[in-house]
Amino acid sequence: MSQRIAFIVVLLGAVLWGTTGTAQTFMPQTVHPLAVGASRLAVGGFTLLVIMLILRKIDFRDWPWKATILSALAMAVFQYCFFTSIRLTGIAIGTVVAIGSAPMFSGLIELLFLKKRPTKIWLTATSLAIIGCVLLFSNKEGLVVNPIGVSLSLFAGLLFAYYTLFNKEVLEKADAIPSVAVIFSVSAIMLMPFLFIFETEGLLTIPGISTMIYLGIATTSVAYILFSTGLRHIPSSSAVTLSLAEPLTAAILSVIVVGERLDLVSWSGIALLLGGILVLTFSGRKEKAAIQ
């Protein structure tokens, strides 16, 4: 797979993630957000795991368990931090801070632990995308800046960056689909207790089940398979930057489906965010080139 195709594949996965918020509007409001997160991981992970076991596509004898457990733990705690931050500070700020901070954390992790210096293209694309995220929600009314919520969002961004790094290590020894199946099944097991702690009334209704199937299959299984497939061929910092297509997709769907209205500043943010993604996706430069 060429690097450019890998960028596009990762981008498609991020677009699917961006449909999560809109899809959750069809879920009964009595279901706690963290119970939704635990359920979607269980549906996505266990479904893939059963299929992979039936097809005998997983060889547990040489499986990279250390990286798998670290990936699953990062994703499990990410769910808790992200959904809690959303509850404290709102969808807009929680999503933008979490996903918007992830590229910076990813670049720092690669610099500090992998000794990889960021490229000019990555710096340009990430800067445009982050500024776009800030503008996208800067003038929205009713935002609540809760310090604890923002702190949890930042920690969620750090966890997503670590998940990407650990996942890349798993992908060096296993294919994308089995990797997603095992990582998310382990992560779902870690989150299972929350299904018994938080409110789940309405989860087993027709709207609840249909929404959960979509969240589990489309925004979890398919999205992370696409993300992991592309991640094998590009640096983790670039993949995390492309994940900024998630708030972009969420904003566009909020206008088209939910009926929200965005002002000129927000649309300017969308333009910058899209520009940053396009710079990274369609650049002919190789990511291996470091800044001189």
N, C-alpha and C positions, 0 to 999 in steps of 0.2 A: 504494500500500500504506500502510495506517495505521501509526502508530508502534507501537501495541499488537500488531498482527499481525507487524510486523518483529521485535519482542521475542520473540514465540513462535517465529518461524522460526529466529532465531539460537539460541534455547534448544534446539530440536530438533536442530540441528547439533551443539551441545555434548553432548547426550545420546548421539548416535552416537559422538562421540569417546570418551565414557566406556566404550564397549564394547570399546575397543582392548585394554586389559589382559586382560580375560577371553578375548577371541578369541586373544590370543597364547599362552594356556596350551595351545591345541590345535596350536601350531606346534612342530615338533621342536626340542628344546633345544640341538641342535648348531648351529643357525643363530644367528650373532651378532646381537644386538639392533640394531646400527647397519646391518647388512645388511638386516634386516627393514624398518627405516625407509627405506632407499634403495629397496628393492623396492616398498614400498607407494606411494611417490611416483611411481615409474616406471609402475606399473600404473594408478593413478588419473589421473595427468597425461597419459600418452601415449594412453590409451584415449579420454579426452575430446578431446584434440587431433585425433586421427584423425577422430572423428565430426564435430567442428566444421569441419575442413577439407573433408570430404566434403560437408557441408551448406553450405559457403561462408559460414560465420557469422563468420569472422575477416578483418578488413581490416588487413593489416600496414602499409599505407601511413601510416595515422594512429595507429599503436599507441603508447601511452605507455611506451616501452621503458625509460626511466630508472627510473620507479616500479616497473615489472615486475621489472627486474633486482634492485633493492633488496629487493623483496618476496621474490623467489626466494632471494636470498642470506640474508636473515633466516631464512627457513624451513629452508634447508639447514643453516646453522650451528645453528639451534634443534634439529634432529634430532641432531646430534653432541653438543651440550651436554646435552640432555635424556636421551638414552640412556646417555651416559657417567655422568651423575649418578645415574641409576637403578642402574647397576652398582656405583657406589661407596657409595651411601648407602641403597639400597633403594627399592622402588616407592613405599611410603607417603610418606616424607619427600620424595623426589625429585619426585613428582607434585604434592603439596600446596604445596611451596615454589615450584615453577615456575609452576603455574597460579594459586596463591594470590597470588603477588607481581605477576603481570601487571596486574591492575586498578590497583594503586598506581602502577606505572610508566606505565601508559596515562594516568592522570589527571595525573601530573607532566609527561608529554610534551605533553599538550594545554595545560596551564597555561603551560609554559615556551616552547613553540614556536608554538602556535596562539592563545595568549592567551585560552583558554576556561577560565573558572572553574568548578569542579565544582558541581553542584546539591546541595541538601540531600538529595534522594531518592537520588542516586548515592552520596553519602557514607554515608547510613544503610544502604543495601543492601549496599555494599561492606564496611562495617564488620561487619555481621551475618555476611556470607558468609565473611570472612577469619577471624573468631573461630570460626565453625563449622568451618572447615578445621582450625584448630589443635586444637580439641576432638576432632574426628573421629579423629585419629590420636595424640592425646596420651598415651593409656594403652596403646597396643599394645606387646606385648612383642617384644623382639628387634630394636628399631630401632637403627641405627648412625648416629650423627651424625658424618659425615665432613666436615671443613671444606672440602676441595676439592670434594667432591660437592655440598654445600650452595651453595658459590659458583657452581658450574656451573648449578645449578638456578635461582639468582637471575638469572644471565645469560640462561638460557633464557626466564625470565619477561619480561625486558627485550626480548629478541628477538621474542617473540610480540606484545608491545605495539607494537613497531616494524613488524612484519609487518602488523598490523591497520591501522596508520596509512598505510603505503605502499599496501596493498591498497585502501583507501578512495579513494586518489588514482587508482588504476587504474580503479576502478569509476565514476569521474566521466566517463570517456571510452569505456568498454567495458561490455558486459553481463556478468552474473555468471558464466555458464557458460564463455564464451570466456576470461574473465579467469582463472578457476581452471585451465582447460586449459593456457594459456600459462605462467602462473606456476609451476605444479607440474611442467610438462615441463622448463622451464629449471632448476628446483631439482633435479629428478631427474638431469639431465645433470651438474650440479655434484657430485652424490653418487655417480655411477656408479663412480668408482675404488674406492670402499669395497667394492663387490661382488667385486673381485679381491684385496682386501687381507685382508678378514675371512672367517671360516669361513661357508660357505654349504651344507655337507653336510646333506641332508634337505629343502632348499628346494624341490626338484623332485619330491618324493614327493606322493602324493595328499593327505595332511594339510597338507603345506606349501603346495601349489598352491591348495587350497580356502581355506585361511586367508588366503593372500596376496590372493586374489580379493576376499574379504570386506573385508580391510583396505584394499585399494586402491580398491574401488568404494564401499562403504558408509561407512567411517570417513574416507576421504579425499575422493573425488569428490563424493558426495552430501552429506556433512557440510559440506565447505567451500563447496559451492554454496549450501546453506541459509544458512551463516554470511555469505557474501558478499552474498546477496540481501537479507538483513535489514540488513546493514551499510550499504547504500546509503541507508537511511532513518533511522538512529539514530547518535548519536555513537560514536566508536570506544571511548571509555572505558566506555560502557554495554554495548557488545557484549562487551568483554573481561570485564566483571563477570559477564555471563550465562554466559561460558565456564566459570565455577566449577561449573556443572552437571556438568562432566566428572568431577571427583573424587567428587561426590555419586552419580552413576550407577555409577562404578567400585566405590564402597563397597557400594551396594545389591546389585550383581551378585556381588560377592565373597561375600556372605552367601547369596544365592539359588542361585547356580550353583556357585561354588567350595567353599562350605561353611564359610567363615570365620565367626567369632563376634565380635560387637562388644559392648562393655560399655555401661553406662548413659551414661557420659560421651561415648562416641563417638556414641550415638544422639542425645544432646543436641546434639552438633555437627551432625549431619545435620538436625535440626529448625531450628537457626539458619541453616544454609546454605540450606535450602529457603526459610526465611522471607525471607532477603535477596533471593533470586531472585524470589520472589513479589512483594515490595515493588516491585522494579524493573519486573517484567513487567506487573503489573496496575494500576500507578499511573495515575491519570488526568491527572497533571501532565505538562506538556511539558518535555522535556529542555533546551529552549532557555532556560528561565528560570534565571538565575544567582542565586547566593546574594547576598542584600542585605547 
